[in-house]
Amino acid sequence: MNKYRVSFYKDLCNSDGHSFKCLQRQIEVQSVGPSQALVLAERLVDNERLNADCVEVMHLAGHDEFENLERYTPAPGKHAWNRVA
């Protein structure tokens, strides 16, 4: 089993009209892979109420080290980011 940190973000606009991501909730779970980590985190967090625009799944490799950063979009039509840290 691997440890993952799952972060739920909402896209917001500041007073100048520029968009930014706002962290709504973050949770750590144990799973065999990032897809299962996302499913487990969504069960533990009320994602329906959060209505997150982006979900980020990070594999926790050790003390403050991150690998395999993956981002998922929970709803169709909303954007997603893919990045490796």
Long-range contacts (C-beta under 8 A, 24 or more apart in sequence): 1-30, 1-31, 1-32, 2-30, 2-31, 2-32, 2-33, 2-37, 2-59, 2-60, 3-28, 3-29, 3-30, 3-59, 3-60, 4-28, 4-29, 4-30, 4-31, 4-34, 4-37, 4-41, 4-57, 4-58, 4-59, 4-60, 5-57, 5-58, 5-60, 5-66, 6-37, 6-38, 6-40, 6-41, 6-45, 6-55, 6-56, 6-57, 6-58, 7-55, 7-56, 7-58, 8-41, 8-45, 8-47, 8-50, 8-52, 8-54, 8-55, 9-52, 9-53, 9-54, 9-55, 9-56, 10-50, 10-51, 10-52, 10-53, 11-53, 11-54, 21-53, 21-54, 24-50, 24-52, 25-50, 25-52, 28-60, 34-59, 34-68, 34-70, 38-72, 42-74, 47-74, 51-75, 53-78, 53-79, 54-78, 54-79, 54-80, 54-81, 56-81, 58-85
